[in-house]
């Protein structure tokens, strides 16, 4: 049962949830994979594999059987579309985030809007949606969860303080691991360097702060950027728009 949800409209193929800031669902799993899209606001999707951040130009995919939770940041209009197994097998068998093309966005809104489509039309729209996602690049807004205890210790610290600028070598000294060992673990477990992973943590936190109404300068400082221009460049490279434009669009 969702916690703090304002309103919802649900049917077997998907639905709409309107969340207040901080609204959150309880942990759940479905026998079909599902896509979530934030028509307004920002969502975070949490699974055992990590956390996906979903602003209005992204779509998050959670395969069947994955225990997950949704959390809203800012007033959020969440759209959810379930996929049959025949379509789900065409996209990754793990949580992922994709760019929402203009066509994908319109199909998501149509499938979760007031118009009722017959079964054949609904199936065709879902196929178009999946075709669009297959053409879209996966985005660095899914933050994988580390398994190694040493990486988990670093992750906990940065989740709590995304603006922490402590170098990897110093973090390693505190947990009894060399920077070389930690660098190898980040590459082997998470497929990226420590600094790439930390940037993803910071951008995810920045999206949440912007959704909560904070301005660009405050968000940059809170996420570890002393120079707002550097923050704007990093944010734009990941999200595809500047923090100011993203905030205005929400």
N, C-alpha and C positions, 0 to 999 in steps of 0.2 A: 504494500500500500504506500503510495507516494506521501511524502511529508511536506506540508506547506504548499500543496498544489492548489491553484486558484480554480481552474476549470479544465475539463477534458472532454474529448469526443473520440471514442474508440470503436473500431469495428475489426473484424478478423484480419483484414489486410493491412491495417495501420491505424493512424489516428493523429490527434492533436493534443498536446498538453500545454497549457498556459501557466507558467511558473512565476511566482514572485522571486525577488532576489534571495538567493540562498536556498530556494526550493530544492528538495533532494528526494530521490526514490530510494526505497529499500533495495537491498541486494536481490537480484532475480536472475533467472535464466529462462530462455525460450527454446522450443523445439524447432524454430525456424530462425535463420539469421535475419538481422534487421539493419536498416539504414536510419540514421538520425540526422536531421538538418535543423539548424536554428534560423527560422525566418526572421527572428529578431532576438537580440541578446547574444550571449555566449554560453555554450554548454561544455561541461567536462564529462567524459565517459570513462569510468574506472573499471578495469578488469584485472585479473591476476597477471596479465602480461604487461600492464602499464596503464598510462592515462592518455586519452586523446582529448585535445582541445579543439572545439568546433565553433569557430566564428561563422558569420553569415555567408562566407564564400567557400565553405568546406562541407564535406559530408563524411560522417564517421560510419564505419562498418563494424558490426559485432557479429561473428558467426554463431550458428546454433550451438547451444550448450554452454556458452561462456557466461559465468556469473558476472553481473555487471551492476553498476549504479550510475545514475545520471544526477548531475548537479547543475543548477542554473546560476549564472552570474549576471546580475541585472535582470530586469523584466524580460522573460524569454518565452518565445513562441516556438516550441519544439514540435517538429513533424517527424513521424516515425512510419516507415514503410517496411513491411515484412516481405521477404523473398522466398519463393518456393525453392526446393532443393535443386531443381533443374537450372535455375538461374544462379543460385548461390555458389554452385560449383565453378562458375566462370570467373569469380573474383577470389581474392586470397582467403585461405582457410585460417586466418588469424586477424585480430583487430587491425584496422588500417584507417587512414584519413586520405580523402581524395579532394582535389579541386572540384568545385561545383561549377560546371559550365553553365552558360545562360540556359541552354536547353535542359540540362539536368535539373536545374533549379525550377524551371517552369513545370517540368513533369512531376517533381516532388510536390509542388504546391497544388497541381491538378489532382494528384492521387489522394491528397489529404484535404482537399477543399470541399465545398458544399455540394458540388455536382456529383451525382451517382452514375458511375460507369457500369455497363454490363460486364460480365466476366471476360468476354473476348477482348473488349476495348481495354479493360484494366490490364490484362495479360500483355497486350501490345505495348502499352505505356511502360510497364515494368521492363520489358525487353529493351525498349529504347533507353531507359534509364541505365540499365546494366551495360549496354553498348557504350554509352557516354563515359561511364566510370572506367571501363576497360581501356578507353583511349586516354584517360586522364592520368597524369603522373601522381604517384603517391607523394604525400606531403610530409615534411618534418614536423608535424604537429601531433604525432603519436610518440609519446615518451616511454620507451621500454623500461620495464622494472628490472633492476639487477637482481641476480640470484646470489652472487658471492657476498658473504657477510661484510667484507671490507668495502665493497662498493655500496652495499646497503647503508653502511655507516655514513659514507660521504653523501649518499642520496638524502638521507634523513636530514642532515645538516643543511643542505642546499634547498630542500623543500621548505624548511622552516625559515631560512634566510637566503632567498634567491640573490640578494645583493652582495653576498659574501664574496670577497675577491681573493681569498686565501689561495696561494699557488698550490698545485697538486703535490709538490714535494713536501710542503709543510703539512698538508692534510694527511699525507702518508706517514709522516713522523708521528702524528697523534694516534694512528691506529696500527703502527708497527709494520708498515709496508713501504717499499721503495716506490719512487715515482715511476721507475721503469716497469715494475710489476703491475702497478695500477694502470698504467697506459696500455699494457698488453691486455689486461682484463677488460678494460673499456672496449678495446677493439674486438676482442674475441666474443664477449658476451653481448655487447650492445651495438656492435658494428659501426662505431664512431669513436672519435677521440674524446677525451675528457672535456676539452674546451667546446667541442661541437655539442656534446650532451648538455653542458652547463648553459650554453646559449639557448638550447631548446627549453630548458627549465625556465630561464628568464623570460623568453618570449611568451611562453604559456602563462606565466604569472602576470606579465604585462597585459595580456588580453583580458585577464580577470580584473585587474585594477582599472583598466579603461572602461570595462563594462560596469564597474561600480561607481563610475563618475569622476575618477581622478584624471588630471590633465597630463600632458605629455612630459612636462618637466618633472613633476612629482614621480611619475611612473618610471622615468629613466633612472632617477636617483635610487628609488626603491629596488630596482632590478640590477643595480650594480654598474650603471653607466655614468661616469662623471661628466661626460660630454653628451648632451641631448642629441647632437647631430649624429654621433656614432650610433646611438640607440635607434634613431629614425632610420638610418641606413640598414641596420641589422633587422629591424622589424619589417621594413619594406621588402627585404630580400626573402623573408620567410612567408609573410602574410600576403604580399602582393599589393599593398597599399600603405600609405603612411599612417602613423598612429592617430593623427588629427582627423584624417578622412575616415578612418575606421570608426573612431569615436562618434563622429557626426552622423555616420550612416546607421548607427545603432539606436 
